[in-house]
Amino acid sequence: MIKETLKKLKRTFRSKTIYCRLALYCLALVSGSFGGYAQAKPDAKKPAPVFTAIRQPDAVTDIREKLVQLALQNPNYEVVDRRVTIAEYNVKKAKGGWLNPIVIQGNLNQFSIQKQETVPGQINPGSLYPKYNIGANIPLDMFSARRNDVKIAKENLSIAQAEKNQRFREIKAEVLTKYEDYLLFQQRLDFQSQVTQDARTAYLAAEKDFQEGAIKQDEYNKSYRGYTDEKLKQFEYQRNYNVIKLELEKMIGISMDDLQKK
């Protein structure tokens, strides 16, 4: 009984071993085929290239930059720019002024040039010495003074550049603030124009109803006053819009209509 059981186990183990070997062999073939496919097409597993679109500048950002560039051409900014140029020239002038304090003088005895007749018993002036002399005046603080002048000129240049940067920030903030006010007043005017148009439509309808006797005089007058009030607001908003537009155009030097067309 025990011997038969052992024989059955041996047969089962052998059969499973054969099946396992067949399975491993098939797996090796499959993996080899996939490996050959991968080698034949090395780019198959590479991700497709992603092309990112170049971000176009926003229209509002673009017009803001144009406003700042145009505002920097304002004469007020040109003044501080020229001050920087003057400060640069002063630095060059201070660096090249080392020889200014040096004074060289010379003197020539006139009797050594003019021939004098010799008078017996008198000394001939032409024989007097020295016949000429040369002198130089060099200040003792020449080097220290020149060095300090250069330092002062450089400090003035730094001050001029700082004023230029500060003026740039002020002009940038001012022109962008004006532009924000311009947009606000434009939106207010557009909205008020629509409100005024609605009030006018209501007023014309009330006028027709009043002529037909459908409403009373008070209702007609109320509709008319509402329309006139909205019309006055529209006039005020139109004036504010025109003023801020003129102020902005004064800073940039061109009209807003021409700027928006570019």
HELIX and SHEET records of a PDB file:
HELIX    1   1 ILE A    2  ALA A   40  1                                  39    
HELIX    2   2 ALA A   59  ALA A   71  1                                  13    
HELIX    3   3 PRO A   75  LYS A   95  1                                  21    
HELIX    4   4 GLN A  110  ILE A  113  1                                   4    
HELIX    5   5 PRO A  125  SER A  127  5                                   3    
HELIX    6   6 MET A  142  GLN A  211  1                                  70    
HELIX    7   7 GLN A  217  ILE A  252  1                                  36    
HELIX    8   8 MET A  256  LYS A  261  1                                   6    
SHEET    1   A 2 VAL A 103  LEU A 108  0                                        
SHEET    2   A 2 TYR A 132  ASN A 137 -1                                        
END                                                                             
